[in-house]
Amino acid sequence: MLTGKQRGYLRGLANKIDAIFQIGKGGINDNLTKQVGEALEARELIKVHVLESAEGDVRELCQTLCQGTGAEPVQVIGRRFAIYRPAEEPRIQLPR
């Protein structure tokens, strides 16, 4: 569980990165969940863009993807969201 200070720090980092995944009309499937999990292991913090054609609410899609990957939601703005999961050897040092 992230504290408010940690979430704020991650939001600052997320502002500087581009979305590396898109969720479209196909929604969230096993393949997407697997790829996002691998990206989280490599990067720890990723941003996802939800296309207009996607069915469902952006916040619900974020929660679904977080549950499937074991990640924490960091931020939802418009049709984009950022999620975080520490790697086995964390590279992002969170404030206490």
Contact map, one row per residue, 1 for C-alpha under 8 A:
111000000000000000000000000000000000000000000000000000000000000000000001000000000000000000000000
111101100000000000000000000000000000000000000000000000000000000000000001000000000000000000000000
111111100000000000000000000000000000000000000000000000000000000000000000000000000000000000000000
011111110000000000000000000000000000000000000000000000000000000000000000000000000000000000000000
001111111000000000000000000000000000000000000000000000000000000000000000000000000000000000000011
011111111100000000000000000000000000000000000000000000000000000000000000000000000000000000000111
011111111110000000000000000000000000000000000000000000000000000000000000010000000000000000000000
000111111111000000000000000000000000000000000000000000000000000000000000000000000000000000000000
000011111111100000000000000000000000000000000000000000000000000000000000000000000000000000000110
000001111111110000000000000000000000000000001000000000000000000000000000010000000000000000000000
000000111111111000000000000000000000000000000000000000000000000000000000011000000100000000000000
000000011111111100000000000000000000000000000000000000000000000000000000000000000000000000000000
000000001111111110000000000000000000000000000000000000000000000000000000000000000000000000000000
000000000111111110000000000000000000000000001110000000000000000000000000000000000100000000000000
000000000011111110000000000000000000000000000000000000000000000000000000000000000000000000000000
000000000001111111000000000000000000000000000000000000000000000000000000000000000000000000000000
000000000000111111100000000000000000000000000110000000000000000000000000000000000000000000000000
000000000000000111110000000000000000000000000010000000000000000000000000000000000000000000000000
000000000000000011111100000000000000000000000111100000000000000000000000000000010000000000000000
000000000000000001111100000000000000000000000111100000000000000000000000000000000000000000000000
000000000000000000111110000000000001000000000011100000000000000000000000000000000000000000000000
000000000000000000111111000000000000000000000001111000000000000000000000000000000000000000000000
000000000000000000001111111100000000000000000001111001000000000000000000000000000000000000000000
000000000000000000000111111000000000000000000000011111100000000000000000000000000000000000000000
000000000000000000000011111000000000000000000000001011100000000000000000000000000000000000000000
000000000000000000000011111110000000000000000000000001000000000000000000000000000000000000000000
000000000000000000000011111110000000000000000000000001100000000000000000000000000000000000000000
000000000000000000000010011111011000000000000000000000000000100110000000000000000000000000000000
000000000000000000000000011111111000000000000000000000000000000000000000000000000000000000000000
000000000000000000000000000111111100000000000000000000000000000000000000000000000000000000000000
000000000000000000000000000011111110000000000000000000000000000000000000000000000000000000000000
000000000000000000000000000111111111000000000000000000000000000000000000000000000000000000000000
000000000000000000000000000111111111100000000000000000000000000010011000000000000000000000000000
000000000000000000000000000001111111110000000000000000000000000000001000000000000000000000000000
000000000000000000000000000000111111111000000000000000000000000000000000000000000000000000000000
000000000000000000001000000000011111111100000000000000000000000000001000000000000000000000000000
000000000000000000000000000000001111111110000000000000000000000000001000000000000000000000000000
000000000000000000000000000000000111111111000000000000000000000000000000000000000000000000000000
000000000000000000000000000000000011111111110100000000000000000000000000000000000000000000000000
000000000000000000000000000000000001111111111100000000000000000000000000000000000001111000000000
000000000000000000000000000000000000111111110000000000000000000000000000000000000000111100000000
000000000000000000000000000000000000011111110000000000000000000000000000000000000000001000000000
000000000000000000000000000000000000001111111100000000000000000000000000000000000000001000000000
000000000000000000000000000000000000001111111100000000000000000000000000000000000001111001110000
000000000100010000000000000000000000000100111110000000000000000000000000000000000111100000000000
000000000000010010110000000000000000001100111111000000000000000000000000000000000111000000000000
000000000000010011111000000000000000000000001111100000000000000000000000000000011110000000000000
000000000000000000111110000000000000000000000111110000000000000000000000000000011100000000000000
000000000000000000111110000000000000000000000011111000000000000000000000000000111000000000000000
000000000000000000000111000000000000000000000001111101000100000000000000000000110000000000000000
000000000000000000000111100000000000000000000000111111000000000000000000000000100000000000000000
000000000000000000000001000000000000000000000000011111000000000000000000000000000000000000000000
000000000000000000000001100000000000000000000000001111100000000000000000000000000000000000000000
000000000000000000000011111000000000000000000000011111110000000000000000000000000000000000000000
000000000000000000000001101000000000000000000000000011111000000000000000000000000000000000000000
000000000000000000000000000000000000000000000000000001111101100000000000000000000000000000000000
000000000000000000000000000000000000000000000000000000111111100000000000000000000000000000000000
000000000000000000000000000000000000000000000000010000011111110000000000000101111000000000000000
000000000000000000000000000000000000000000000000000000001111111000000000000100000000000000000000
000000000000000000000000000000000000000000000000000000011111111100000000000000000000000000000000
000000000000000000000000000100000000000000000000000000011111111110000000000000000000000000000000
000000000000000000000000000000000000000000000000000000000111111111000000100000001010000000000000
000000000000000000000000000000000000000000000000000000000011111111100000100000000000000000000000
000000000000000000000000000100000000000000000000000000000001111111110000000000000000000000000000
000000000000000000000000000100001000000000000000000000000000111111111010000000000000000000000000
000000000000000000000000000000000000000000000000000000000000011111111111100000000010000000000000
000000000000000000000000000000000000000000000000000000000000001111111110000000000000000000000000
000000000000000000000000000000001000000000000000000000000000000111111110000000000000000000000000
000000000000000000000000000000001101100000000000000000000000000011111110000000000000000000000000
000000000000000000000000000000000000000000000000000000000000000001111111000000000000100000000000
000000000000000000000000000000000000000000000000000000000000000011111111100000000011100000000000
110000000000000000000000000000000000000000000000000000000000000001000111110000000011100000000000
000000000000000000000000000000000000000000000000000000000000011001000011111100001111000000000000
000000100110000000000000000000000000000000000000000000000000000000000001111100001111000000000000
000000000010000000000000000000000000000000000000000000000000000000000000111110001110000000000000
000000000000000000000000000000000000000000000000000000000110000000000000111111111100000000000000
000000000000000000000000000000000000000000000000000000000000000000000000001111111000000000000000
000000000000000000000000000000000000000000000000000000000100000000000000000111111000000000000000
000000000000000000000000000000000000000000000000111000000100000000000000000111111000000000000000
000000000000000000100000000000000000000000000011110000000100000000000000000111111100000000000000
000000000000000000000000000000000000000000000011100000000100010000000000111111111110000000000000
000000000010010000000000000000000000000000001111000000000000000000000000111100011111000000000000
000000000000000000000000000000000000000000001110000000000000010001000011111000001111100000000000
000000000000000000000000000000000000000100011100000000000000000000000011110000000111110000000000
000000000000000000000000000000000000000110011000000000000000000000000111000000000011111000000000
000000000000000000000000000000000000000110010000000000000000000000000000000000000001111111010000
000000000000000000000000000000000000000111110000000000000000000000000000000000000000111111100000
000000000000000000000000000000000000000010000000000000000000000000000000000000000000011111000000
000000000000000000000000000000000000000000000000000000000000000000000000000000000000011111100000
000000000000000000000000000000000000000000010000000000000000000000000000000000000000011111111000
000000000000000000000000000000000000000000010000000000000000000000000000000000000000001011111000
000000000000000000000000000000000000000000010000000000000000000000000000000000000000010001111100
000000000000000000000000000000000000000000000000000000000000000000000000000000000000000001111110
000001001000000000000000000000000000000000000000000000000000000000000000000000000000000000011111
000011001000000000000000000000000000000000000000000000000000000000000000000000000000000000001111
000011000000000000000000000000000000000000000000000000000000000000000000000000000000000000000111
